[in-house]
Amino acid sequence: MPGTVFMIVLFAALLHASWNFLIKRTENKFVSMSAVVFGHTVFALIAILFSPTPSTLSLPYLIAGALLHVGYQFFLLTSYRLGDLSHVYPLARGVAPILVATVSILFLNIRLTPFELVAILIIAAGITSLSLVRRKDGLHNSRAVFYSLITGGFIAAYSLIDGIGARTAGTALGFYGWLSVVNAVVFTVIMRLRHPGVISSTIIYNRKLALFGGGASFLAYAIVIWAFTQAPIALVTTIRETSIIFAMLFGVVFLREPINLMKLLATTLTLLGMVLLRLKI
């Protein structure tokens, strides 16, 4: 992976942490997720206007990717309902790089050096270890763990599909723009059927969250999809997931959340993995 791509994806991870920081204090996670999806749509339409039309060969990937994003969104919300965010989110984000690397090696004929594999495992271990920060519910909450791991599966799946789709489309931004629109349509239909009133509440009372949170989220993942066309998907996914470390640091610095030995260990492991990955470049 070129050093420039590495730094740009790291910036995307920082952006991802920023929009998560914005919605962290929103108690109704259905509203916050809806705001982000709607925010995507505004920027997606702009992207579509100024991007080439994706190749028709990428259409199956575009549809599959959009549906996988919807699955991720609802499984993540279910995970939040069953367990604490500090447990379910690190599990979901930590397992994704391992799954992507495994599928890439076994089925996509992607070659990763032992050095890169060790770096991926260290970063994944650092992210996942954040789920052990508090043990009151943690890994003993089997249903929350189950849904978190399924969520991680969705993250891995859409990362692979989006990466292949963007390469096939010939335009990363155009591909993601159309994918976001399809995602928003499907998400809105399901949300109106399952949670009436959430969509209206989001549009009326959370437009700023949609604009800033959705905008940061769209830009962050647009960068990631572009990076998928420049470097191995497994490496890009691993660097992107370091966003959770940024989010944790934001909480410590700006929200005065307590820091403890496990958070320090998680951060140290993740940074060590990033240094190893960077030294290989």
Sequence and secondary structure as in RCSB ss.txt:
>XXXX:A:sequence
MPGTVFMIVLFAALLHASWNFLIKRTENKFVSMSAVVFGHTVFALIAILFSPTPSTLSLPYLIAGALLHVGYQFF
LLTSYRLGDLSHVYPLARGVAPILVATVSILFLNIRLTPFELVAILIIAAGITSLSLVRRKDGLHNSRAVFYSLI
TGGFIAAYSLIDGIGARTAGTALGFYGWLSVVNAVVFTVIMRLRHPGVISSTIIYNRKLALFGGGASFLAYAIVI
WAFTQAPIALVTTIRETSIIFAMLFGVVFLREPINLMKLLATTLTLLGMVLLRLKI
>XXXX:A:secstr
  HHHHHHHHHHHHHHHHHHHHHTT S HHHHHHHHHHHHHHHHHHHHHTS    GGGHHHHHHHHHHHHHHHHH
HHHHHHHS HHHHHHHHHHHHHHHHHHHHHHHS     HHHHHHHHHHHHHHHGGGGS  SSGGG HHHHHHHHH
HHHHHHHHHHHHHHHHHHHS HHHHHHHHHHHHHHHHHHHHHHHSTTHHHHHHHH HHHHHHHHHHHHHHHHHHH
HHHTTS HHHHHHHHTTHHHHHHHHHHHHS     HHHHHHHHHHHHHHHHHHHH 
